[in-house]
Amino acid sequence: MKQYNQVADYLADQSEECRDKLLELRACILEAAPQAVEKINYNIPVFALEEGAKMDKQIMMAGYKKHVSLYPHPDTIEAFKDQLQEAIVKKGTLQFPLNKPLPKDLIIAMVKYRIQALGMA
């Protein structure tokens, strides 16, 4: 598996359809958390909600052949579970199919919720 050091390199290696969806997801995350520090961790793009943040203070995303994944934190998924009809829900992951629109307002609300839950708002 290729190792990434830069988010731009990760995005460049995705299919056009996946890259476009990841860029939409990235825009939602950064709209909700403009202070987030973007980097590669676990070989995928992460958004540290504060400098040097550990995994519980990171929002992560990844691209796959048929979907993009958002890793907002299991507590956040639980808080929004009744609104996640457009996603495939896993324990700590939301999968959004590439062929469907992203629920942008919901994603923004989830990121803001996570920031508030961490007492960072």
Phi and psi in degrees as a GROMACS rama.xvg file:
@    title "Ramachandran Plot"
@    xaxis  label "Phi"
@    yaxis  label "Psi"
@TYPE xy
-67.0009  140.569  LYS-2
-100.139  135.68  GLN-3
-110.122  143.487  TYR-4
-113.714  -20.4233  ASN-5
-128.432  141.776  GLN-6
-61.2922  -39.4267  VAL-7
-58.7011  -38.7757  ALA-8
-66.932  -41.4456  ASP-9
-59.6649  -49.0731  TYR-10
-63.0047  -39.8074  LEU-11
-62.7759  -27.6616  ALA-12
-83.873  -5.47235  ASP-13
-86.4491  158.461  GLN-14
-62.1261  158.865  SER-15
-58.4533  -43.3617  GLU-16
-62.5361  -43.6399  GLU-17
-68.876  -44.2158  CYS-18
-59.2038  -44.0168  ARG-19
-60.5428  -41.798  ASP-20
-68.2438  -39.6367  LYS-21
-63.8625  -38.5709  LEU-22
-65.152  -36.9242  LEU-23
-64.1102  -44.5908  GLU-24
-62.2699  -44.1419  LEU-25
-58.6434  -44.1771  ARG-26
-61.9403  -39.5183  ALA-27
-63.3859  -46.0236  CYS-28
-61.5437  -46.2263  ILE-29
-71.671  -27.7437  LEU-30
-65.6382  -41.3282  GLU-31
-78.2518  -27.9029  ALA-32
-136.291  70.2354  ALA-33
-62.4815  -18.9501  PRO-34
-81.4966  -8.16494  GLN-35
-61.6347  142.156  ALA-36
-100.255  117.295  VAL-37
-87.0678  131.918  GLU-38
-159.491  179.508  LYS-39
-102.229  132.028  ILE-40
-147.744  140.493  ASN-41
57.3263  24.8241  TYR-42
66.2167  21.9223  ASN-43
-135.087  161.343  ILE-44
-67.0923  133.529  PRO-45
-129.701  156.628  VAL-46
-123.824  101.156  PHE-47
-74.1456  125.292  ALA-48
-74.8514  -10.5713  LEU-49
-153.157  158.262  GLU-50
-55.8774  130.062  GLU-51
73.7598  15.6804  GLY-52
-63.2275  140.739  ALA-53
-79.1048  177.094  LYS-54
-54.8276  -36.8404  MET-55
-69.9608  -12.3778  ASP-56
-114.537  30.7186  LYS-57
-126.012  144.675  GLN-58
-107.742  130.088  ILE-59
-118.449  156.925  MET-60
-143.703  156.866  MET-61
-153.555  152.993  ALA-62
-109.822  143.379  GLY-63
-135.445  178.877  TYR-64
-61.6202  -41.0592  LYS-65
-119.703  -0.313271  LYS-66
-157.001  167.569  HIS-67
-114.469  149.862  VAL-68
-115.204  143.358  SER-69
-119.656  131.931  LEU-70
-116.128  85.3459  TYR-71
-87.3981  -21.3343  PRO-72
125.395  138.145  HIS-73
-55.5316  -36.253  PRO-74
-63.4438  -37.0281  ASP-75
-67.8091  -43.2628  THR-76
-59.9217  -43.907  ILE-77
-60.6115  -42.2154  GLU-78
-65.4063  -27.2104  ALA-79
-110.511  12.4147  PHE-80
-56.2578  -30.4975  LYS-81
-78.0693  -6.68632  ASP-82
-112.955  10.0199  GLN-83
-103.341  34.2438  LEU-84
-63.2043  -26.7938  GLN-85
-85.8946  0.760921  GLU-86
-123.176  154.114  ALA-87
-88.0636  121.735  ILE-88
-100.789  124.372  VAL-89
-114.289  179.858  LYS-90
-51.9218  -54.4794  LYS-91
-122.749  16.8761  GLY-92
-133.786  143.466  THR-93
-116.4  128.745  LEU-94
-108.382  127.061  GLN-95
-113.875  120.103  PHE-96
-60.271  144.363  PRO-97
-66.406  -26.9396  LEU-98
-89.5518  10.7945  ASN-99
-128.506  151.152  LYS-100
-65.0695  145.95  PRO-101
-73.6512  141.53  LEU-102
-80.4564  77.4302  PRO-103
-57.8844  -45.1569  LYS-104
-61.5665  -38.5359  ASP-105
-66.517  -42.7257  LEU-106
-62.107  -45.2075  ILE-107
-60.2422  -44.5208  ILE-108
-62.6738  -37.9049  ALA-109
-66.8609  -41.5594  MET-110
-65.778  -43.6293  VAL-111
-61.7121  -39.4566  LYS-112
-59.9657  -45.5665  TYR-113
-61.6982  -42.4196  ARG-114
-61.0334  -44.8401  ILE-115
-66.5736  -40.8525  GLN-116
-62.131  -29.9107  ALA-117
-82.9186  -3.1061  LEU-118
73.2082  27.474  GLY-119
-103.589  0.209525  MET-120
